[in-house]
């Protein structure tokens, strides 16, 4: 499980000691006593279960674990500074991000994230397992420190301002980065308890992921793989906010956001499919008008396959069929096709098992330029651990 993110002040102190190679010199930079710095470093080392420094007569030098963790902490603090810059711009604030970073606490930022997600102080306090008064105090202290409005009361609860949402997103990404650092330190000491959270879309869940998971888990049995299902827009939101590491499935064009990267793995053909004894299987001269006479089960609006379905008719200047059931559930699609004369349009990879068992069969109508690029979507800023990268490379070699 993700460990509790250390105090930001301790993380800043840690980085300063890495740079200065001395507690006394770091003390002058962060205006903190040497005993306090020593205590902060000791607490970090206890939390991570390793020594972060080699203590020598000529100074303190970051150990291998220290260098790994420092790289992640530096990235995390840069993310928070960017979030502060965006929050100041959106909230018309005047404080400098670097100065604010010196005063922030992890408790305040966790409160910000929790309230922004829950839109309610009571729910947020339960999610963090702290009292509502403590959460309220931390959130208001942060608002006072930044001197901008973060939360507004509404008839339905608490509304977060654009400034709050920008900073909360940056904090979530930063917290994820620090957790990545902890995982890398654990891996260095043969404590492989990292994880990869994958947003799996339908085709990926049925064709790519099972094989990759089985092969990977045989080599890394203690590494956690979590597969999140959901609508594409929801998965993309959670990817961009650090809740998911990668999305796997049909790619979108143009790219859905400027902070994500898409990588195509392969392209899969799309076919019109029905039950084996469907009347159209006996027709070798099927045209679009014949297809329009049947009811369909189709994906939701905005999905690549739905676009292919609609273009099939609109490109021929025909009206799109109106007798539609919209669903992304493969089980429901299969049941509707087996029990009626409905048609669907779907990736052949997605129903490979049904095609091999001949429980479903492609209609003999050739679709022109009908294929779906399948691949990985990730954040621009995502830097995988070595073990995460091994899993991603397995996907690339699919």
VENLINLIN-V629029 format. One record per pair of residues at least 24 apart in sequence whose ideal C-beta (glycine too) atoms are under 6 Angstrom apart, sorted by sequence separation. I is the first residue (numbers start at 1). GAP is how many residues later the second one is. If there is no record, write none. Layout:
# VENLINLIN-V629029
I:GAP
I:GAP
This chain:
# VENLINLIN-V629029
13:24
111:24
115:24
296:25
347:25
298:26
300:26
13:27
111:27
200:27
111:28
288:28
295:28
296:28
297:28
298:28
194:29
195:29
196:29
197:29
198:29
199:29
292:29
299:29
10:30
14:30
108:30
112:30
192:30
288:30
107:31
192:31
108:33
10:34
108:34
199:36
297:36
309:36
22:37
120:37
6:38
21:38
119:38
120:38
270:38
21:39
119:39
297:39
21:40
199:40
305:40
103:42
17:43
18:44
116:44
204:44
199:45
204:45
297:45
203:46
197:47
294:47
295:47
296:47
297:47
116:48
197:48
198:48
199:48
200:48
201:48
196:49
294:49
198:50
18:52
116:52
93:53
93:54
250:54
93:55
113:55
112:56
91:57
15:58
113:58
113:59
11:62
109:62
275:62
308:62
274:63
275:63
176:66
304:68
172:69
173:69
274:69
172:70
272:71
273:71
90:72
91:72
169:72
90:73
272:73
273:73
87:76
90:76
270:77
271:77
87:79
268:79
269:79
286:79
86:80
87:80
268:81
276:82
83:83
280:83
83:84
276:85
83:87
273:87
82:88
273:89
274:89
80:90
79:91
271:91
272:91
272:93
79:94
80:94
79:95
8:96
8:98
76:98
7:99
270:100
5:101
76:101
75:102
76:102
269:102
270:102
267:104
268:104
72:105
267:106
268:106
72:108
266:108
72:109
264:109
265:109
265:110
264:111
69:112
263:112
262:113
263:113
262:115
68:116
69:116
68:117
260:117
261:117
260:119
261:119
65:120
259:121
250:122
251:122
65:123
250:124
251:124
202:126
248:128
246:130
247:130
246:132
50:135
48:137
207:142
203:144
206:144
203:146
203:147
223:164
5:170
5:173
216:175
2:177
216:178
3:179
212:182
212:183
208:190
194:191
196:192
194:193
196:195
184:201
183:202
180:205
